[in-house]
């Protein structure tokens, strides 16, 4: 039964990643809340999951014209720098503080989505 939960969580995260909406968040929630994986280890799993998921989805988004090309290089460069800083910070923090930060992030994101007006 445990393997079925992992397969379902991976499948749902894969669909969300393919859509470009961050399936890794769902994967982190599953790993920490249901599979009992400590958050620091779950973040490492999420990083490994993201690479093939992004590489698989990127060609379809390129063909579909869903990339704003002038934004790609600055976003990728900023992503590299901030990912390095975030990884350093995540490994320096206690797991309980990571839980609180991640929970706060999810709460703020959910509230923003719930109360924001739809864009035209």
N, C-alpha and C positions, 0 to 999 in steps of 0.2 A: 504494500500500500504506500510505503514511503517513496518508492521509486515512481509510482504513478503521480504523486504530488509534484515531484521534481520535474517530471516530463510535462505535466500540465502547466506548471509555472514557467518552464523554459519555452514552451510553445506560445503561451500568452505574451511573454516578454519578447519573443521573436517577432510576433505579429506587430506589437507596438513599436519595436525598433525599426521594422520595415516601413512603418508609417512615418517614422521620424519623430515620435513623441516620447522617447525615453523609456523603453522597456526595462532598462536597468533598475529604475526605481521600484518597479513591481518585483523584480528579481531580488533586490535587497530586502524588501518587506517580507517576501516569502522565506528567504534564508534566515533572517533574524527572528521573525515572529512565529514561524511554523516549523522550520527545520532545526531550530535551536543552534544555529551557527553564530559564533560571536561576530559582532559587527565589523571588527577590523579584518577578520578572515573573509566575511561576506563581501566587503569592498574589494578585496583582492580577486575573488571569484568574478565579481561584476566587471572588473577591468579586463580579465581574460575573456569573458563572454562578449564584451563590447567589440573587440577587434574583429572577429569573424562576422559578427552581425552587421557591423558597419560596412565591412568590405563586400558583403553579399548584397546589401541594399543600395550602395552607392551607384553602381552602374544603371540601375533602373531609374534612380532620381536624375542622373545625368541625361539619360535618353529622354526622359519626360520633361526636361527643361526646368526642373525644380531646384536648381542651384542659382543663386544670385552671384555670378562670377566675380564682380568687384569686391564682394564681401569675403570670399573664400580665403584668400591668403592672409588678410589681417586677422580673421577669426581663428584660423589654424595656428598662426604664430602666437596669438594671445592664449589660445587653448593649451599649447605646449608649455608656455611659461607658467600659467596658472595651475595646470595639472601637476607640474613639478612642485610648486609651492603647496598645493593642496595635499599632495602625497606626503610631503615632509611634515605638514601640520597634522595630518591624520595619524601618522606613526608616532608623533610626539604627544598626542592627547590620550587621556584615559578612555577606555571603552565606554564608560558611563556617560562621559561628556559627549562622546560621539553620538550616542543614543539620543541625548537631549538635543543636540544640534540638528541631527537628521529629522527628529520628530518635529522640531520647530520649523524646519524648512518645509516639511510636508504639510504642516498645518497652515503656514502662510500661503503656500502655493494653492492649497485647496480653497482657502477663503478667498483668495484673489480670483480663482476661476469661478467660484460660486457667486460672487458679488460683482464681477466686472461686467460691463455692458458689451454685448457682441459687437465686433468690428464689422464695418460695411464691406 
